[in-house]
Amino acid sequence: MTVDLFELCIHNRWSEVRKYLSSDAAEEEKKSKVMYRDDLGRTCLYVACCHGTPDDIIKAMLDIGGKELFMKKANNDRT
């Protein structure tokens, strides 16, 4: 399954994000996609928090990315 998780988050496609995060894709692949940073340093979690994402998706991202994801900062030093 080829998924651009960041783009799904940017476009508020939460049902597709939820489907991917709960899929049987390898955990390493999911973590890589959750930890991805764009040119501005934003992660999927950062975008999700700015777009009114359902709580279960935020929790799933944190479960996959852990403290490392939570502590990442964007290029402008925002978390």
N, C-alpha and C positions, 0 to 999 in steps of 0.2 A: 504494500500500500504506500504510494508516494503521496505525502501530505506536506503542504507548506503551512505549518501550524501558525507561524507568525502572521501570514496573510489572512488566514481564517480569523485570527483574533482582531486584526486591523478592521476587517469587514463585518465584525459582530456575528459570525456564523457559528453560534454557540452549540447548536445541535451537532454540527460536524466536529467541532473541537471536542465535545463530550464523547462522541463516538470514537474518535482517535485515542483519546486519553484512556478510555476503558477497553481498548482493543487488545488483541493478543500480540501486538507488535513487541519486539524485543525491548526490554527495559532500557538498554543502552541507547537504542534509537530514540525512544521517547525522551530520555533525559537530554540527549543531544539537541532535539528539537525544542524542548522547553528552555534550555540554556542558551539557545541561539540569540545573538545580539545583532541588531541592524547597524547601519552606519552611524547612528546617533547613540549607540550603546544600549538601546531599549531591548528588554527581553519580552517574551510573551506575557509574563506576569505583569510587567510594567504596563503594557498595552491593555491587558485585561482589566487591571485596576482602574485605568482611566476611562474604560468603556462600559462600566456598569455590568460587569460579568456576573452570572449567577455564582453564588457561594460555593457550590459543589465543584465547579470548574477551578476556582482559585485553590480550593483544598487539594484537588487532584494534582495541580501543577506543583504545589508545595510538597506534596507527598513524593512526587517524582524528583523534583530538583533539590529538595531539602534546604538546609541552612545556606548552602552555597548559592542557590538561586535567590533566596530571601535577601542575602547581603549584597548582591550585585548592584552596582550603581550605573546609571546612564552616564554618558560623556559629560553632561552638565552637572554631575555630582548628585543627581536626584536618585532616590531609591524607589 
